[in-house]
Amino acid sequence: MSQTELPAESKAPKSTGLVKSSMIYSGFTLISRFMGLARDLVVTAALGASGTIMADAYATAISFPNLFRRIFAEGAFTAAFVPAYSQVLEKDGKDAADKLARDALATLSAFTIVLTVIIQLAMPWLMTVYSSGYLDNPEKFNWAVLLTQITMPYLPCMVIVALLSGVLNARGRFIVSAVAPTVMNLFMLLAVLPFRNNPQDAAVALCWAAAASGVAQAGLLVWGCRKTGAKIGLARPTLSPEIKGLIVLAVPGALAAAATQINIFVSQWFSGNVDGARTWMSVADRLYQLPLGLVGVAIGVALLPTLSKAVQAQDHDRAQTAMDEAMVFSMALTLPAAAALLFMPFFLIDGLFSRGLFTAHDAMETGKLLFHYGWGVPAFVLTRVLTPAFFARRDTKGPMKFALVSVALNVALCVALYPIMGVPGLVVATSASAWSNVILMVFTLMRRNTWSPSLKAQASLLKIIIAGLGMGAFCAAASYFRTAIESPLPDAASKEIAILGVCFAGILVYGGLLILTGAVRPADLKRIMKRQK
């Protein structure tokens, strides 16, 4: 038997159920992402990019609360709460776990509400630092301040959503937390449609819709927890020993997440000096976040509870299998997206976004950014896959140290490359620093004998890379022969039909190459899709 073949079914390691959980999450996330894409198509057409001040003001208002959301909701919370809740749930039962969740919810919510109020009051001064490039245009600066004050209540709502999502995921329920982001996309899409010919009113409506969607998402998660029987209601903030323990664990996670957000802050600070740049980055972000949301986040959400339980049970084989499955599955789904971003970036942006106030110039500049995000996408996803291997073992300091190294590299590269390359240099810095983070995590896990990819996983990854390169060649050819592809199509929608057709054909090509190389076999997928008995 070759190294790449699976042993007989009777000897195969028991599936962790990880892939099935991830695919449930990814399926609903796919709906949300496509709704988000539809929203952004309408938003960019209504607001434009380099041609209006409202585009950058709106992009700033959306990005600013997200900086803090990723620190408190996705950083500190994920690092500390999910393993702790899973451990209490496993050892002490549902009542004890729900008490921990109630206390954590009350404390974290109170903190972020106070923080939100302070930030709103201090917004003019904060914006002077965050968007110093806007100071030469007082009208843009004032709109950025006002719109960001409107969107800030989104932060505490997302903290509630993140905590309650962790409760549901630890209980093996992924659907409600996966559905929640569609609420924001629906609210904002409905808000912008009546004002798509008025950039100013459209931006204001979008920001109010973002804040309202946060409240709606929090309400949805409360309902979801009640449906599962989780007893999580209102409570007074408390600094009980358990909460103090969570805070101690959360601080390194928060610092790690904050370090990552410094990378984003630096990019935003530089891009604020170029009209339209924040919107270009936002559009490119939408496309590269598609595989990250579908694969990286989905795998991470499902992997952390699985690994936490395996570590608690001291089941090394189960932990190894879960990591191998996550690595192979994530790369199998990520590389075709990376190939498309790398080999036909302008074709993608122009075909999807060039309409209304979003011009061909905006598409060209955005395509330059998308190319450099393309080679960084596998690293962004791998970071989501590798981080749970540390968090599940209650190690939040390791990722913090790696993130600090990543930040230092990103800042140095931004400073060095921006004068030479302009805005694309910022994305080069982001992608390069993401790969440095991945390399440090893999090296550390292998050095600790915590995890290293098995020979079978390595062989599968090599085959997936070959299939991805084949799809990349197809995308490059399609981009080169774009005129010939579009010429027989109806003029009114030639570029839209062409890009959708090429993407669909590329998926078929990639799927065929996966089967041809043996990277993914139907029997393997069927086995790992089964829930563990």
MOGI-V28510 format. One record per pair of residues at least 4 apart in sequence whose ideal C-beta (glycine too) atoms are under 7 Angstrom apart, sorted by the first residue. I is the first residue (numbers start at 1). J is the second residue. Records with the same first field share a line. If there is no record, write none. Layout:
BEGIN
I: J ; J
END
This chain:
BEGIN
1: 5
3: 455 ; 456 ; 459
4: 456 ; 459 ; 460 ; 518
6: 12 ; 524
7: 11 ; 12
12: 527
13: 317 ; 321
14: 532
15: 527 ; 528 ; 530 ; 532
16: 306 ; 318 ; 321 ; 322 ; 325 ; 532
17: 21 ; 531 ; 532
18: 22 ; 302 ; 303 ; 306 ; 322 ; 325 ; 326
19: 23 ; 325 ; 329 ; 528 ; 529
20: 24 ; 529 ; 531
21: 25 ; 174 ; 302
22: 26 ; 298 ; 299 ; 302 ; 329
23: 27
24: 174 ; 175
25: 29 ; 174 ; 178 ; 298 ; 301 ; 302
26: 30 ; 294 ; 295 ; 298
28: 32 ; 175 ; 178 ; 179
29: 33 ; 178 ; 293 ; 294 ; 298
30: 34 ; 294
31: 35 ; 182
32: 36 ; 181 ; 182 ; 185
33: 37 ; 290 ; 293 ; 294
34: 38
35: 39 ; 182 ; 185 ; 186 ; 189
36: 40 ; 185 ; 286
37: 41 ; 286
38: 42 ; 189
39: 43 ; 185 ; 188 ; 189
40: 44 ; 283 ; 286
41: 45 ; 352 ; 353
42: 46 ; 189 ; 192 ; 193 ; 196
43: 47 ; 192 ; 206
44: 48 ; 49 ; 283 ; 353 ; 358
45: 196 ; 355 ; 356 ; 357 ; 358
46: 192 ; 195 ; 196 ; 199 ; 202 ; 356
47: 52 ; 54 ; 55 ; 58 ; 199 ; 202 ; 203 ; 357
48: 52 ; 55 ; 356 ; 357 ; 358
49: 55 ; 276 ; 279 ; 280 ; 358 ; 362
50: 275 ; 276 ; 361 ; 362
51: 357 ; 359
52: 199 ; 357
53: 57 ; 137 ; 139 ; 140 ; 143
54: 58 ; 143 ; 199 ; 200 ; 203
55: 59 ; 276 ; 279
56: 60 ; 140 ; 276 ; 278 ; 279
57: 61 ; 140 ; 143 ; 144 ; 147 ; 203
58: 62 ; 147 ; 203 ; 206 ; 207
59: 63 ; 278 ; 279 ; 282
60: 64 ; 131 ; 144 ; 148 ; 278
61: 144 ; 147 ; 148 ; 150 ; 151 ; 207
62: 66 ; 151 ; 210
63: 67 ; 268
64: 130 ; 148
65: 69 ; 151 ; 152 ; 154 ; 155
66: 70
67: 71 ; 261 ; 264 ; 265
68: 72 ; 155
69: 73 ; 74 ; 155 ; 158
70: 74 ; 75 ; 257 ; 261
71: 75 ; 76 ; 254 ; 257 ; 258 ; 261
72: 76 ; 77 ; 112 ; 159 ; 254
73: 77 ; 158 ; 159 ; 162
74: 78 ; 162 ; 257
75: 79 ; 253 ; 254 ; 256 ; 257
76: 80 ; 250 ; 253 ; 254 ; 257
77: 81 ; 108 ; 162 ; 163 ; 166
78: 82 ; 253 ; 391
79: 249 ; 250 ; 253 ; 391 ; 396
80: 84 ; 246 ; 249 ; 250 ; 253 ; 396
81: 85 ; 104 ; 163 ; 166 ; 246
82: 86 ; 166 ; 170 ; 304 ; 305 ; 308
83: 87 ; 308 ; 391 ; 392 ; 394
84: 88 ; 100 ; 246
85: 89 ; 97 ; 100 ; 101 ; 166 ; 167 ; 170
86: 90 ; 170 ; 305 ; 308 ; 309
87: 91 ; 308 ; 312
88: 92 ; 96 ; 97 ; 100
89: 94 ; 97 ; 170
90: 309 ; 312
92: 96 ; 97
93: 97
94: 98
95: 99
96: 100
97: 101
98: 102 ; 230 ; 231 ; 232
99: 103
100: 104 ; 242
101: 105 ; 163 ; 167 ; 232
102: 106 ; 232 ; 233 ; 235
103: 107 ; 235 ; 238 ; 240 ; 242 ; 243
104: 108 ; 163 ; 243 ; 246
105: 109 ; 160 ; 163 ; 232
106: 110 ; 235 ; 236 ; 237 ; 238
107: 111 ; 237 ; 238 ; 243
108: 112 ; 159 ; 163
109: 113 ; 156 ; 159 ; 160
110: 114 ; 237
111: 115
112: 116 ; 155 ; 156 ; 159
113: 117 ; 156
114: 118
115: 119
116: 120 ; 152 ; 153 ; 155 ; 156
117: 121
118: 122
119: 123 ; 126 ; 152
120: 149 ; 152
122: 126
123: 127 ; 145 ; 148 ; 149
124: 128 ; 145
126: 130
127: 131 ; 141 ; 144 ; 145 ; 148
128: 132 ; 135
130: 268 ; 269
131: 141 ; 144 ; 272
132: 269 ; 272
133: 272 ; 273
134: 140 ; 141 ; 144 ; 272
135: 141
137: 141
138: 142
139: 143
140: 144
141: 145
142: 146
143: 147
144: 148
145: 149
146: 150
147: 151 ; 203 ; 207
148: 152
150: 207 ; 208 ; 211
151: 207 ; 210 ; 211
153: 157 ; 211 ; 214
154: 158 ; 210 ; 211 ; 214
155: 159
156: 160
157: 161 ; 214 ; 215 ; 217 ; 218
158: 162 ; 214
159: 163
160: 164 ; 218 ; 221
161: 165 ; 180 ; 217 ; 218 ; 221
162: 166
163: 167
164: 168 ; 221 ; 222 ; 225 ; 232
165: 169 ; 177 ; 221
166: 170
167: 171 ; 225 ; 230 ; 232
168: 173 ; 176 ; 177 ; 224 ; 225 ; 228
169: 173 ; 174 ; 177 ; 301 ; 305
170: 305
171: 228
173: 228
174: 178 ; 301 ; 302
175: 179
176: 180 ; 220 ; 221 ; 224
177: 221
180: 217 ; 220 ; 221
181: 185
182: 186
183: 187 ; 213 ; 216 ; 217 ; 220
184: 188 ; 210 ; 213 ; 217
185: 189
186: 190
187: 191 ; 209 ; 212 ; 213 ; 216
188: 192 ; 206 ; 209 ; 210 ; 213
189: 193
191: 205 ; 206 ; 208 ; 209
192: 196 ; 202 ; 205 ; 206
195: 201 ; 202 ; 205
196: 202
198: 202
199: 203
200: 204
201: 205
202: 206
203: 207
204: 208
205: 209
206: 210
207: 211
208: 212
209: 213
212: 216
213: 217
214: 218
215: 219
216: 220
217: 221
218: 222
219: 223
220: 224
221: 225
222: 226
223: 227
224: 228
225: 230 ; 232
226: 230
238: 243
239: 243 ; 244
240: 244
241: 245
242: 246
243: 247
244: 248
245: 249
246: 250
247: 251
249: 253 ; 394 ; 396
250: 254
251: 255
252: 256 ; 396 ; 397 ; 400
253: 257 ; 396
254: 258
255: 259 ; 400
256: 260 ; 396 ; 399 ; 400 ; 403
257: 261
258: 262
259: 403 ; 404 ; 406 ; 407
260: 403
261: 265
262: 266 ; 407
263: 267 ; 406 ; 407 ; 410 ; 430 ; 433
264: 268
265: 269
266: 270 ; 410 ; 411 ; 414
267: 271 ; 281 ; 414 ; 426 ; 430
268: 272 ; 278
270: 414 ; 418 ; 426
271: 277 ; 278 ; 281 ; 423 ; 426
272: 278
274: 423
276: 280 ; 362
277: 281 ; 423
278: 282
279: 283
280: 284 ; 362 ; 365 ; 366 ; 369 ; 423
281: 285 ; 369
282: 286
283: 349 ; 353 ; 366
284: 288 ; 366 ; 369 ; 370 ; 373
285: 289
287: 341 ; 348 ; 370
288: 292 ; 341 ; 370 ; 373 ; 377
289: 293
290: 294 ; 337
291: 295 ; 333 ; 334 ; 337 ; 377 ; 381
292: 296 ; 297 ; 380 ; 381
293: 297
294: 298 ; 333
295: 299 ; 330 ; 333 ; 334 ; 381
296: 300 ; 330 ; 380 ; 381 ; 384 ; 385
297: 301 ; 384
298: 302
299: 303 ; 326 ; 329 ; 330 ; 384 ; 385
300: 304 ; 384 ; 385 ; 387 ; 388
302: 306
303: 307 ; 322 ; 326 ; 385 ; 388
304: 308 ; 388 ; 391 ; 392
305: 309
306: 310 ; 322
307: 311 ; 319 ; 322 ; 388 ; 389 ; 392
308: 312 ; 392
309: 313
310: 315 ; 318 ; 319 ; 322
311: 319 ; 392 ; 393
315: 319
316: 320
317: 321
318: 322
319: 323
320: 324 ; 451
321: 325
322: 326
323: 327 ; 389 ; 451
324: 328 ; 453 ; 454 ; 457
325: 329 ; 528
326: 330 ; 385
327: 331 ; 385 ; 453 ; 457
328: 332 ; 457 ; 460 ; 461
329: 333
330: 334 ; 381 ; 385
331: 335 ; 378 ; 461 ; 464
332: 464 ; 514 ; 519 ; 520
334: 338 ; 377 ; 378 ; 381
335: 339 ; 378 ; 464 ; 465 ; 468
336: 340 ; 468 ; 471 ; 506 ; 507 ; 510
337: 341 ; 377
338: 342 ; 374 ; 375 ; 377 ; 378 ; 468
339: 343 ; 468 ; 471 ; 472 ; 475
340: 344 ; 348 ; 475 ; 503 ; 506
341: 345 ; 370 ; 371 ; 373 ; 374 ; 377
342: 371 ; 374 ; 375 ; 472
343: 472 ; 475 ; 476 ; 479
344: 348 ; 475 ; 476 ; 478 ; 479
345: 349 ; 367 ; 370 ; 371 ; 374
346: 350 ; 363 ; 364 ; 367
347: 351 ; 479 ; 482 ; 499
348: 352 ; 370 ; 499
349: 353 ; 363 ; 366 ; 367 ; 370
350: 354 ; 360 ; 363 ; 495
351: 495 ; 496 ; 498 ; 499
352: 499
353: 358 ; 363
354: 358 ; 359 ; 360 ; 363
358: 362
360: 364
361: 365
362: 366
363: 367
366: 370
367: 371
368: 424
369: 373 ; 423 ; 424 ; 427
370: 374
372: 376 ; 424 ; 427 ; 428 ; 431
373: 377 ; 427 ; 431
375: 431
376: 380 ; 430 ; 431 ; 434 ; 435
377: 381
378: 382
379: 383 ; 431 ; 434 ; 435 ; 438
380: 434
381: 385
382: 386 ; 438
383: 387 ; 434 ; 437 ; 438
386: 438 ; 441 ; 442
387: 391 ; 399
388: 392
389: 445 ; 450 ; 451
390: 395 ; 398 ; 399
391: 396
396: 400
397: 401
398: 402 ; 444
399: 403
400: 404
401: 405
402: 406 ; 437 ; 440 ; 441
403: 407 ; 437
404: 408
405: 409 ; 436 ; 440
406: 410 ; 433 ; 436 ; 437
407: 411
408: 412
409: 413 ; 432 ; 433 ; 436
410: 414 ; 429 ; 430 ; 433
411: 415
412: 416
413: 417 ; 428 ; 429 ; 432 ; 433
414: 418 ; 425 ; 426 ; 429
417: 421 ; 425 ; 428 ; 429
418: 422 ; 425 ; 426
420: 425
421: 425 ; 428
424: 428
425: 429
426: 430
427: 431
428: 432
429: 433
430: 434
431: 435
432: 436
433: 437
434: 438
435: 439
436: 440
437: 441
438: 442
439: 443
440: 444
441: 445
442: 446
443: 447
444: 448
445: 450 ; 451 ; 452
446: 452
453: 457 ; 458
455: 459
456: 460
457: 461
458: 462
459: 463
460: 464 ; 519
461: 465
462: 466
463: 467 ; 517 ; 518 ; 519
464: 468 ; 519
465: 469
466: 470 ; 517
467: 471 ; 510 ; 513 ; 514 ; 517 ; 519
468: 472
469: 473
470: 474 ; 509 ; 513
471: 475 ; 506 ; 509 ; 510 ; 513
472: 476
473: 477
474: 478 ; 506 ; 509
475: 479 ; 506
476: 480
477: 481
478: 482 ; 485 ; 502
481: 485
482: 486 ; 498
483: 487
485: 498 ; 502
486: 494 ; 495 ; 498
489: 494 ; 497 ; 498
490: 494
493: 497
494: 498
495: 499
496: 500
497: 501
498: 502
499: 503
500: 504
501: 505
502: 506
503: 507
504: 508
505: 509
506: 510
507: 511
508: 512
509: 513
510: 514
511: 515
512: 516
513: 517
514: 519 ; 520
520: 524 ; 525
522: 526
523: 527
524: 528
525: 529
END
